[in-house]
Amino acid sequence: MNEHNGIFAGADPFEIAVRWLAEAEKTEPNDPNAIALATVDPDGLPNARMVLLKDIEKDAFVFYTNYHSAKAQELDSAHKAAFVMHWKSLRRQIRVRGIITKEDGPQADEYYASRSLKSRLGAWASRQSQPLESRASLMAEVAKVTAKLGTNPPRPEFWGGYRVSPVEVEFWADGAFRLHDRFQWKRHSADSDWQVQRLNP
């Protein structure tokens, strides 16, 4: 089966991703769940930024953001995205390309409620990606929101999650003399069977 054994072993790419992330949590000094998320604007110009992956489900990867942000507008327009998860400590990475759907129901409410109070209030105060006059004006908005919403603010309707249902997942591990190991899992749609192949480094 294309010799994907050892650290690549498994019949399910999501299970491999969960295992790799758990290993990274023991070795990576900061934000082992950070991903470089790539989107494209309506003119076809790519955009990339770091966000935190919050869940690996049985068939999708989930992160959260402000729905008014540039990334959200691009996700809503294209309905597709890609990301890279790289761990320097392990010399491994995972690349994902897939279809985007929103997560703005009870699961988003639950995750929002689990965040620190300051982060929840910050979600209300920040007009993400919009011009900002000064940091002082942002802190004044946080103070205003705090006075208005108190210590148990509800999830804003403009803040929630996105789910990436992949059609491609690639696992990469560093190899001697740059002869890296790469295994690509590929399918035509989210309900198709995976095809696995080894790629040249």
N, CA, C and O of each residue as an XYZ file, in Angstrom:
804
protein
N       0.864     -1.204      0.000
C       0.000      0.000      0.000
C       0.886      1.235      0.000
O       0.784      2.077      0.892
N       1.748      1.344     -0.990
C       2.631      2.501     -1.117
C       3.514      2.694      0.108
O       3.988      3.800      0.369
N       3.734      1.622      0.858
C       4.663      1.595      1.990
C       4.469      2.729      2.987
O       5.438      3.171      3.606
N       3.231      3.214      3.158
C       3.065      4.268      4.160
C       2.884      3.625      5.529
O       1.774      3.352      5.986
N       4.049      3.394      6.165
C       4.076      2.799      7.487
C       4.873      3.712      8.419
O       5.181      4.849      8.062
N       5.204      3.217      9.608
C       5.916      4.062     10.558
C       5.068      5.262     10.949
O       3.906      5.105     11.326
N       5.636      6.451     10.863
C       4.883      7.659     11.234
C       3.736      7.937     10.264
O       2.824      8.699     10.588
N       3.773      7.327      9.077
C       2.714      7.525      8.072
C       1.628      6.445      8.156
O       0.685      6.462      7.365
N       1.745      5.533      9.077
C       0.837      4.387      9.124
C      -0.580      4.806      9.467
O      -0.800      5.715     10.267
N      -1.542      4.124      8.847
C      -2.940      4.361      9.153
C      -3.801      4.332      7.911
O      -3.329      4.596      6.805
N      -5.077      4.005      8.104
C      -6.025      3.934      6.995
C      -6.860      5.197      6.881
O      -7.710      5.294      5.995
N      -6.634      6.169      7.764
C      -7.451      7.382      7.805
C      -6.537      8.594      7.996
O      -5.831      8.672      9.001
N      -6.536      9.545      7.048
C      -5.633     10.690      7.182
C      -5.930     11.563      8.396
O      -5.024     12.202      8.930
N      -7.188     11.598      8.842
C      -7.525     12.412     10.006
C      -6.916     11.821     11.277
O      -6.490     12.551     12.172
N      -6.884     10.487     11.344
C      -6.260      9.838     12.497
C      -4.752     10.095     12.519
O      -4.166     10.288     13.584
N      -4.133     10.096     11.348
C      -2.703     10.407     11.270
C      -2.461     11.851     11.700
O      -1.521     12.131     12.444
N      -3.311     12.767     11.232
C      -3.172     14.172     11.595
C      -3.311     14.377     13.099
O      -2.548     15.135     13.698
N      -4.279     13.704     13.707
C      -4.464     13.794     15.161
C      -3.216     13.298     15.877
O      -2.769     13.911     16.846
N      -2.655     12.196     15.406
C      -1.468     11.609     16.033
C      -0.258     12.550     15.908
O       0.480     12.754     16.871
N      -0.070     13.113     14.721
C       1.051     14.034     14.514
C       0.895     15.283     15.379
O       1.871     15.756     15.962
N      -0.316     15.818     15.466
C      -0.533     17.003     16.288
C      -0.257     16.690     17.760
O       0.331     17.513     18.462
N      -0.667     15.528     18.231
C      -0.410     15.145     19.623
C       1.091     15.060     19.891
O       1.559     15.458     20.958
N       1.841     14.543     18.922
C       3.301     14.495     19.076
C       3.881     15.904     19.106
O       4.775     16.196     19.900
N       3.371     16.776     18.239
C       3.880     18.146     18.173
C       3.603     18.919     19.461
O       4.383     19.788     19.852
N       2.493     18.597     20.112
C       2.150     19.286     21.364
C       3.184     19.030     22.462
O       3.281     19.792     23.424
N       3.956     17.950     22.309
C       4.994     17.623     23.290
C       6.328     18.289     22.976
O       7.182     18.402     23.855
N       6.517     18.732     21.737
C       7.842     19.230     21.321
C       7.851     20.659     20.820
O       8.868     21.345     20.927
N       6.725     21.124     20.268
C       6.697     22.456     19.654
C       6.523     23.505     20.748
O       5.578     23.409     21.532
N       7.420     24.521     20.826
C       7.368     25.474     21.946
C       6.156     26.396     21.946
O       5.693     26.794     23.015
N       5.633     26.744     20.777
C       4.509     27.684     20.709
C       3.494     27.246     19.660
O       3.856     26.887     18.539
N       2.225     27.279     20.037
C       1.115     27.071     19.106
C       1.325     25.898     18.144
O       1.421     26.114     16.936
N       1.399     24.687     18.640
C       1.555     23.542     17.737
C       0.377     23.379     16.782
O       0.493     22.688     15.770
N      -0.761     24.013     17.097
C      -1.942     23.929     16.228
C      -2.035     25.086     15.240
O      -3.085     25.285     14.629
N      -0.962     25.851     15.072
C      -0.972     26.962     14.108
C      -0.950     26.436     12.679
O      -0.228     25.490     12.362
N      -1.751     27.062     11.821
C      -1.762     26.714     10.400
C      -1.603     27.991      9.574
O      -2.071     29.061      9.965
N      -0.938     27.862      8.431
C      -0.859     28.952      7.469
C      -2.012     28.758      6.494
O      -1.963     27.891      5.621
N      -3.052     29.579      6.653
C      -4.273     29.441      5.854
C      -4.182     30.296      4.597
O      -3.917     31.496      4.669
N      -4.403     29.669      3.446
C      -4.362     30.373      2.164
C      -5.763     30.467      1.576
O      -6.509     29.489      1.536
N      -6.104     31.682      1.116
C      -7.380     31.929      0.443
C      -7.078     32.717     -0.835
O      -5.926     33.036     -1.129
N      -8.125     33.020     -1.577
C      -7.957     33.808     -2.797
C      -9.086     34.818     -2.866
O     -10.231     34.508     -2.539
N      -8.750     36.057     -3.304
C      -9.786     37.091     -3.391
C     -10.525     37.001     -4.722
O     -10.135     36.202     -5.574
N     -11.589     37.801     -4.933
C     -12.372     37.686     -6.170
C     -11.572     37.949     -7.444
O     -11.987     37.546     -8.530
N     -10.422     38.626     -7.319
C      -9.570     38.867     -8.492
C      -8.552     37.758     -8.704
O      -7.749     37.822     -9.634
N      -8.579     36.744     -7.853
C      -7.646     35.634     -7.988
C      -6.322     35.851     -7.290
O      -5.406     35.043     -7.446
N      -6.196     36.941     -6.509
C      -4.940     37.219     -5.814
C      -4.907     36.433     -4.501
O      -5.813     36.568     -3.679
N      -3.874     35.616     -4.300
C      -3.818     34.805     -3.083
C      -3.537     35.635     -1.831
O      -2.996     36.739     -1.898
N      -3.920     35.072     -0.701
C      -3.712     35.680      0.606
C      -3.340     34.557      1.558
O      -3.838     33.440      1.417
N      -2.472     34.834      2.527
C      -2.115     33.820      3.525
C      -1.915     34.480      4.867
O      -1.455     35.619      4.952
N      -2.268     33.745      5.934
C      -2.092     34.236      7.294
C      -2.128     33.050      8.244
O      -2.636     31.981      7.905
N      -1.575     33.255      9.456
C      -1.579     32.206     10.465
C      -2.872     32.263     11.263
O      -3.291     33.336     11.698
N      -3.499     31.117     11.455
C      -4.656     30.987     12.349
C      -4.451     29.723     13.182
O      -3.565     28.920     12.891
N      -5.266     29.551     14.213
C      -5.139     28.377     15.068
C      -6.222     27.353     14.738
O      -7.415     27.654     14.774
N      -5.785     26.150     14.421
C      -6.707     25.043     14.191
C      -7.273     24.612     15.532
O      -6.518     24.352     16.469
N      -8.591     24.532     15.636
C      -9.211     24.228     16.919
C      -9.777     22.825     17.032
O     -10.052     22.365     18.140
N      -9.958     22.136     15.921
C     -10.488     20.779     16.016
C     -10.142     19.998     14.758
O     -10.149     20.538     13.651
N      -9.839     18.711     14.949
C      -9.743     17.774     13.826
C     -10.875     16.780     14.026
O     -10.836     15.940     14.924
N     -11.883     16.894     13.172
C     -13.041     16.014     13.264
C     -12.779     14.744     12.460
O     -11.693     14.560     11.910
N     -13.775     13.879     12.399
C     -13.578     12.611     11.675
C     -13.460     12.828     10.171
O     -12.985     11.946      9.455
N     -13.894     14.015      9.674
C     -13.827     14.245      8.233
C     -13.557     15.712      7.883
O     -13.828     16.134      6.759
N     -13.032     16.487      8.824
C     -12.810     17.912      8.543
C     -11.875     18.532      9.577
O     -11.654     17.982     10.656
N     -11.331     19.700      9.210
C     -10.499     20.513     10.088
C     -11.264     21.812     10.369
O     -11.862     22.383      9.456
N     -11.250     22.287     11.627
C     -12.092     23.415     12.018
C     -11.260     24.526     12.664
O     -10.403     24.269     13.509
N     -11.535     25.780     12.242
C     -10.942     26.951     12.885
C     -12.023     28.018     12.995
O     -13.093     27.889     12.400
N     -11.739     29.081     13.761
C     -12.732     30.119     14.045
C     -12.177     31.495     13.713
O     -10.968     31.722     13.761
N     -13.096     32.425     13.369
C     -12.667     33.776     13.006
C     -13.854     34.729     12.997
O     -14.994     34.325     13.223
N     -13.572     35.980     12.737
C     -14.595     37.015     12.542
C     -15.121     36.897     11.105
O     -14.336     36.905     10.157
N     -16.432     36.789     10.943
C     -17.007     36.620      9.615
C     -16.912     37.886      8.746
O     -17.165     37.832      7.542
N     -16.548     39.015      9.353
C     -16.366     40.245      8.585
C     -14.919     40.425      8.125
O     -14.609     41.379      7.411
N     -14.044     39.525      8.528
C     -12.626     39.651      8.185
C     -12.399     39.387      6.698
O     -13.259     38.840      6.008
N     -11.216     39.792      6.223
C     -10.866     39.547      4.825
C     -10.856     38.056      4.524
O     -11.327     37.630      3.470
N     -10.320     37.258      5.450
C     -10.256     35.817      5.204
C     -11.648     35.219      5.058
O     -11.884     34.377      4.192
N     -12.577     35.662      5.919
C     -13.935     35.132      5.867
C     -14.628     35.519      4.561
O     -15.330     34.704      3.962
N     -14.434     36.738      4.130
C     -15.042     37.177      2.868
C     -14.499     36.356      1.702
O     -15.242     35.992      0.791
N     -13.201     36.068      1.736
C     -12.610     35.271      0.665
C     -13.074     33.818      0.735
O     -13.310     33.190     -0.297
N     -13.205     33.282      1.950
C     -13.718     31.920      2.106
C     -15.158     31.815      1.622
O     -15.527     30.846      0.957
N     -15.975     32.823      1.959
C     -17.382     32.809      1.555
C     -17.535     32.952      0.049
O     -18.494     32.448     -0.535
N     -16.591     33.638     -0.576
C     -16.655     33.851     -2.021
C     -16.196     32.619     -2.801
O     -16.857     32.196     -3.750
N     -15.070     32.051     -2.399
C     -14.482     30.942     -3.165
C     -14.969     29.567     -2.705
O     -15.010     28.626     -3.497
N     -15.337     29.449     -1.426
C     -15.750     28.165     -0.836
C     -14.649     27.111     -0.898
O     -14.920     25.913     -0.820
N     -13.407     27.567     -1.038
C     -12.249     26.668     -1.073
C     -11.105     27.324     -0.312
O     -11.026     28.550     -0.224
N     -10.215     26.491      0.239
C      -9.047     27.015      0.936
C      -7.983     25.927      1.005
O      -8.232     24.758      0.708
N      -6.789     26.353      1.407
C      -5.684     25.421      1.645
C      -4.954     25.872      2.897
O      -4.990     27.048      3.258
N      -4.294     24.935      3.555
C      -3.439     25.341      4.666
C      -2.261     24.396      4.811
O      -2.279     23.260      4.336
N      -1.238     24.903      5.483
C      -0.052     24.114      5.825
C       0.121     24.160      7.333
O       0.018     25.221      7.948
N       0.381     23.024      7.913
C       0.705     22.901      9.328
C       2.135     22.395      9.396
O       2.417     21.277      8.965
N       3.047     23.209      9.935
C       4.475     22.855      9.922
C       5.026     22.823     11.340
O       4.796     23.739     12.128
N       5.758     21.755     11.655
C       6.382     21.634     12.966
C       7.885     21.515     12.784
O       8.399     20.477     12.367
N       8.583     22.605     13.107
C      10.039     22.617     12.953
C      10.697     21.605     13.875
O      11.694     20.984     13.505
N      10.139     21.431     15.095
C      10.741     20.516     16.062
C      10.704     19.067     15.585
O      11.604     18.287     15.894
N       9.665     18.708     14.832
C       9.521     17.336     14.327
C      10.021     17.182     12.897
O      10.189     16.069     12.399
N      10.256     18.323     12.243
C      10.621     18.321     10.817
C       9.549     17.606      9.985
O       9.836     16.746      9.152
N       8.293     18.008     10.256
C       7.150     17.438      9.525
C       6.175     18.550      9.150
O       6.170     19.626      9.748
N       5.364     18.266      8.163
C       4.278     19.184      7.832
C       3.110     18.420      7.222
O       3.262     17.316      6.697
N       1.939     19.045      7.309
C       0.733     18.526      6.673
C       0.186     19.626      5.779
O       0.031     20.767      6.213
N      -0.103     19.288      4.543
C      -0.730     20.230      3.605
C      -2.141     19.743      3.313
O      -2.372     18.554      3.095
N      -3.091     20.694      3.312
C      -4.507     20.354      3.103
C      -5.115     21.306      2.086
O      -4.871     22.511      2.132
N      -5.909     20.763      1.166
C      -6.708     21.559      0.237
C      -8.134     21.026      0.298
O      -8.351     19.814      0.296
N      -9.124     21.954      0.355
C     -10.467     21.436      0.460
C     -11.574     22.451      0.315
O     -11.356     23.605     -0.053
N     -12.771     21.982      0.615
C     -14.007     22.741      0.472
C     -14.397     23.313      1.832
O     -14.243     22.659      2.864
N     -14.906     24.546      1.815
C     -15.225     25.287      3.034
C     -16.728     25.310      3.304
O     -17.528     25.548      2.400
N     -17.100     25.060      4.563
C     -18.469     25.313      5.031
C     -18.381     26.019      6.379
O     -17.381     25.894      7.086
N     -19.423     26.755      6.730
C     -19.447     27.485      7.997
C     -19.848     26.581      9.152
O     -20.608     25.626      8.988
N     -19.320     26.905     10.313
C     -19.754     26.278     11.562
C     -20.235     27.406     12.469
O     -19.442     27.999     13.201
N     -21.532     27.703     12.422
C     -22.059     28.832     13.209
C     -23.232     28.407     14.088
O     -24.131     29.198     14.374
N     -23.206     27.144     14.510
C     -24.263     26.625     15.373
C     -23.783     26.357     16.786
O     -22.897     27.055     17.280
N     -24.352     25.361     17.444
C     -24.019     25.047     18.842
C     -22.537     24.775     19.071
O     -22.002     25.110     20.128
N     -21.866     24.165     18.083
C     -20.433     23.880     18.245
C     -19.635     25.176     18.352
O     -18.693     25.269     19.138
N     -20.020     26.185     17.550
C     -19.358     27.489     17.629
C     -19.654     28.165     18.963
O     -18.774     28.787     19.557
N     -20.902     28.043     19.436
C     -21.269     28.601     20.743
C     -20.414     27.979     21.850
O     -19.920     28.675     22.737
N     -20.253     26.666     21.780
C     -19.503     25.947     22.811
C     -18.037     26.368     22.814
O     -17.449     26.596     23.871
N     -17.453     26.469     21.617
C     -16.042     26.879     21.575
C     -15.879     28.319     22.063
O     -14.961     28.617     22.826
N     -16.766     29.207     21.623
C     -16.690     30.610     22.059
C     -16.755     30.694     23.586
O     -15.990     31.440     24.197
N     -17.652     29.944     24.198
C     -17.821     29.972     25.648
C     -16.589     29.446     26.376
O     -16.359     29.790     27.536
N     -15.792     28.610     25.699
C     -14.600     28.037     26.329
C     -13.413     28.995     26.332
O     -12.424     28.753     27.024
N     -13.503     30.076     25.567
C     -12.392     31.031     25.477
C     -12.327     31.896     26.732
O     -13.293     31.989     27.490
N     -11.173     32.524     26.938
C     -11.049     33.429     28.081
C     -12.001     34.610     27.891
O     -12.373     34.948     26.767
N     -12.387     35.229     29.005
C     -13.307     36.367     28.934
C     -12.729     37.483     28.066
O     -13.448     38.074     27.261
N     -11.445     37.774     28.222
C     -10.832     38.852     27.432
C     -10.885     38.551     25.937
O     -11.094     39.452     25.125
N     -10.696     37.279     25.574
C     -10.783     36.906     24.159
C     -12.205     37.030     23.640
O     -12.417     37.446     22.501
N     -13.187     36.669     24.473
C     -14.589     36.797     24.053
C     -14.969     38.263     23.865
O     -15.645     38.619     22.899
N     -14.531     39.105     24.791
C     -14.813     40.541     24.653
C     -14.061     41.136     23.477
O     -14.573     42.013     22.782
N     -12.844     40.657     23.257
C     -12.061     41.138     22.114
C     -12.720     40.826     20.788
O     -12.633     41.610     19.843
N     -13.388     39.665     20.716
C     -14.102     39.307     19.484
C     -15.207     40.316     19.188
O     -15.458     40.646     18.029
N     -15.862     40.801     20.233
C     -16.899     41.828     20.059
C     -16.295     43.169     19.652
O     -16.865     43.884     18.828
N     -15.145     43.508     20.228
C     -14.583     44.852     20.049
C     -13.865     45.040     18.718
O     -13.857     46.140     18.166
N     -13.260     43.968     18.199
C     -12.433     44.113     17.001
C     -13.260     44.060     15.717
O     -14.042     43.133     15.505
N     -13.077     45.053     14.880
C     -13.635     45.024     13.516
C     -12.528     44.479     12.608
O     -11.895     45.226     11.862
N     -12.316     43.193     12.686
C     -11.142     42.550     12.105
C     -10.931     42.901     10.641
O     -11.858     42.874      9.831
N      -9.683     43.230     10.329
C      -9.209     43.582      8.976
C      -9.564     45.004      8.554
O      -9.114     45.452      7.500
N     -10.365     45.733      9.351
C     -10.727     47.100      9.016
C      -9.664     48.063      9.547
O      -8.983     47.734     10.518
N      -9.502     49.251      8.935
C      -8.524     50.230      9.432
C      -8.800     50.594     10.888
O      -9.953     50.684     11.311
N      -7.716     50.804     11.654
C      -7.815     51.118     13.077
C      -7.061     52.417     13.351
O      -5.890     52.547     12.996
N      -7.730     53.369     13.977
C      -7.137     54.674     14.235
C      -5.933     54.569     15.165
O      -4.893     55.174     14.904
N      -6.066     53.807     16.245
C      -4.972     53.656     17.215
C      -5.284     52.492     18.147
O      -6.423     52.031     18.222
N      -4.258     52.023     18.860
C      -4.497     50.970     19.855
C      -5.391     51.494     20.972
O      -6.204     50.757     21.530
N      -5.230     52.786     21.292
C      -6.059     53.378     22.348
C      -7.538     53.304     21.990
O      -8.375     53.058     22.858
N      -7.865     53.516     20.719
C      -9.271     53.450     20.311
C      -9.798     52.024     20.400
O     -10.969     51.809     20.712
N      -8.929     51.047     20.125
C      -9.332     49.647     20.261
C      -9.600     49.318     21.728
O     -10.600     48.674     22.043
N      -8.719     49.753     22.624
C      -8.902     49.470     24.052
C     -10.144     50.177     24.601
O     -10.818     49.668     25.496
N     -10.431     51.353     24.051
C     -11.654     52.056     24.471
C     -12.887     51.262     24.050
O     -13.878     51.214     24.779
N     -12.827     50.648     22.886
C     -13.948     49.825     22.416
C     -14.099     48.579     23.294
O     -15.217     48.161     23.597
N     -12.969     47.987     23.700
C     -13.020     46.835     24.608
C     -13.689     47.233     25.921
O     -14.516     46.491     26.451
N     -13.326     48.412     26.448
C     -13.925     48.889     27.702
C     -15.425     49.101     27.545
O     -16.201     48.765     28.439
N     -15.828     49.656     26.412
C     -17.246     49.897     26.150
C     -18.025     48.579     26.070
O     -19.111     48.447     26.634
N     -17.449     47.614     25.361
C     -18.091     46.303     25.229
C     -18.178     45.605     26.587
O     -19.184     44.971     26.906
N     -17.116     45.726     27.381
C     -17.104     45.110     28.711
C     -18.211     45.679     29.589
O     -18.909     44.938     30.281
N     -18.364     47.004     29.555
C     -19.407     47.646     30.365
C     -20.805     47.225     29.905
O     -21.725     47.110     30.714
N     -20.949     47.001     28.618
C     -22.259     46.665     28.058
C     -22.613     45.189     28.244
O     -23.753     44.867     28.582
N     -21.644     44.284     28.025
C     -21.942     42.854     27.988
C     -21.578     42.105     29.270
O     -22.050     40.989     29.490
N     -20.750     42.706     30.108
C     -20.414     42.077     31.381
C     -19.505     40.876     31.245
O     -18.677     40.804     30.337
N     -19.668     39.936     32.158
C     -18.733     38.815     32.250
C     -19.190     37.545     31.528
O     -18.509     36.521     31.590
N     -20.325     37.605     30.853
C     -20.787     36.423     30.126
C     -21.356     36.824     28.759
O     -22.542     36.629     28.491
N     -20.497     37.387     27.901
C     -21.005     37.853     26.604
C     -21.402     36.682     25.704
O     -20.719     35.658     25.685
N     -22.497     36.824     24.962
C     -22.874     35.764     24.016
C     -21.945     35.798     22.802
O     -21.252     36.787     22.564
N     -21.943     34.715     22.049
C     -21.145     34.704     20.815
C     -21.726     35.703     19.828
O     -22.927     35.669     19.556
N     -20.886     36.607     19.276
C     -21.398     37.534     18.268
C     -21.867     36.787     17.022
O     -21.288     35.766     16.651
N     -22.896     37.289     16.389
C     -23.388     36.623     15.178
C     -22.374     36.729     14.037
O     -22.447     35.978     13.065
N     -21.427     37.665     14.159
C     -20.415     37.844     13.115
C     -19.132     37.064     13.419
O     -18.102     37.311     12.791
N     -19.177     36.139     14.359
C     -17.990     35.364     14.743
C     -18.358     33.888     14.825
O     -19.361     33.526     15.441
N     -17.551     33.044     14.205
C     -17.844     31.622     14.240
C     -16.764     30.821     13.543
O     -15.639     31.291     13.372
N     -17.112     29.617     13.143
C     -16.112     28.711     12.610
C     -16.239     28.437     11.130
O     -17.243     28.752     10.491
N     -15.180     27.838     10.608
C     -15.176     27.294      9.249
C     -14.631     25.880      9.320
O     -13.721     25.571     10.089
N     -15.211     25.049      8.502
C     -14.813     23.648      8.425
C     -14.192     23.415      7.045
O     -14.793     23.743      6.021
N     -12.990     22.848      7.031
C     -12.324     22.491      5.773
C     -12.491     20.991      5.571
O     -11.940     20.188      6.324
N     -13.253     20.623      4.550
C     -13.428     19.208      4.191
C     -12.452     18.912      3.052
O     -12.691     19.321      1.916
N     -11.370     18.216      3.337
C     -10.294     18.113      2.352
C     -10.576     17.158      1.197
O     -11.257     16.142      1.342
N     -10.026     17.527      0.052
C      -9.967     16.616     -1.082
C      -8.521     16.162     -1.308
O      -8.263     15.212     -2.047
N      -7.577     16.866     -0.652
C      -6.174     16.455     -0.679
C      -5.556     16.689      0.700
O      -5.748     17.741      1.310
N      -4.819     15.699      1.176
C      -4.025     15.833      2.396
C      -2.661     15.230      2.100
O      -2.563     14.085      1.657
N      -1.613     16.000      2.345
C      -0.262     15.485      2.125
C       0.527     15.519      3.427
O       0.590     16.543      4.108
N       1.127     14.377      3.759
C       1.992     14.265      4.930
C       3.449     14.259      4.451
O       3.825     13.485      3.571
N       4.247     15.131      5.044
C       5.648     15.327      4.631
C       6.550     15.185      5.845
O       6.261     15.725      6.913
N       7.646     14.455      5.674
C       8.643     14.339      6.743
C      10.028     14.530      6.140
O      10.333     14.028      5.059
N      10.845     15.258      6.860
C      12.196     15.567      6.402
C      13.021     14.291      6.231
O      12.958     13.376      7.052
N      13.790     14.254      5.151
C      14.667     13.113      4.897
C      16.100     13.558      4.697
O      16.350     14.710      4.341
N      17.041     12.661      4.920
C      18.460     12.980      4.738
C      18.732     13.383      3.293
O      18.154     12.827      2.358
N      19.616     14.353      3.129
C      20.024     14.833      1.807
C      18.839     15.339      0.993
O      18.831     15.252     -0.235
N      17.832     15.872      1.697
C      16.623     16.426      1.090
C      15.819     15.377      0.305
O      15.028     15.721     -0.573
N      16.030     14.113      0.631
C      15.217     13.039      0.049
C      14.052     12.784      0.992
O      14.009     11.773      1.692
N      13.104     13.721      0.999
C      11.999     13.714      1.952
C      10.987     12.611      1.636
O      10.921     12.103      0.517
N      10.207     12.260      2.651
C       9.105     11.318      2.469
C       7.807     12.106      2.359
O       7.499     12.932      3.218
N       7.044     11.845      1.292
C       5.766     12.527      1.058
C       4.710     11.510      0.641
O       4.914     10.719     -0.281
N       3.578     11.548      1.339
C       2.441     10.702      0.968
C       1.208     11.578      0.802
O       0.849     12.343      1.697
N       0.574     11.457     -0.337
C      -0.601     12.267     -0.664
C      -1.863     11.400     -0.637
O      -1.939     10.351     -1.278
N      -2.841     11.874      0.124
C      -4.183     11.277      0.144
C      -5.069     12.177     -0.710
O      -5.139     13.386     -0.484
N      -5.742     11.586     -1.687
C      -6.516     12.401     -2.624
C      -7.856     11.743     -2.904
O      -7.948     10.518     -2.983
N      -8.920     12.576     -3.056
C     -10.242     12.078     -3.411
C     -10.958     13.134     -4.240
O     -10.605     14.312     -4.192
N     -11.969     12.710     -5.003
C     -12.670     13.644     -5.893
C     -13.628     14.553     -5.136
O     -13.841     15.694     -5.546
N     -14.208     14.074     -4.044
C     -15.145     14.866     -3.258
C     -15.094     14.377     -1.816
O     -14.444     13.379     -1.505
N     -15.788     15.098     -0.945
C     -15.732     14.771      0.482
C     -16.339     13.415      0.815
O     -16.079     12.873      1.889
N     -17.152     12.852     -0.099
C     -17.743     11.536      0.174
C     -17.142     10.433     -0.696
O     -17.691      9.334     -0.773
N     -16.013     10.723     -1.352
C     -15.331      9.717     -2.171
C     -14.290      8.972     -1.343
O     -13.907      9.414     -0.259
N     -13.842      7.838     -1.867
C     -12.769      7.083     -1.215
C     -11.426      7.749     -1.468
O     -11.215      8.382     -2.502
N     -10.524      7.596     -0.510
C      -9.180      8.150     -0.648
C      -8.310      7.260     -1.528
O      -8.400      6.033     -1.481
N      -7.468      7.904     -2.331
C      -6.399      7.227     -3.056
C      -5.088      7.731     -2.469
O      -4.912      8.937     -2.295
N      -4.176      6.833     -2.166
C      -2.919      7.202     -1.517
C      -1.751      6.913     -2.450
O      -1.683      5.846     -3.061
N      -0.835      7.868     -2.556
C       0.356      7.644     -3.354
C       1.551      8.345     -2.734
O       1.422      9.394     -2.104
N       2.724      7.737     -2.929
C       3.963      8.364     -2.522
C       4.382      9.364     -3.612
O       4.267      9.076     -4.803
N       4.866     10.536     -3.192
C       5.332     11.550     -4.122
C       6.844     11.695     -4.049
O       7.453     11.450     -3.007
N       7.434     12.090     -5.150
C       8.853     12.419     -5.146
C       9.110     13.587     -4.195
O       8.239     14.438     -4.014
N      10.295     13.637     -3.587
C      10.583     14.745     -2.679
C      10.687     16.083     -3.409
O      10.926     17.113     -2.778
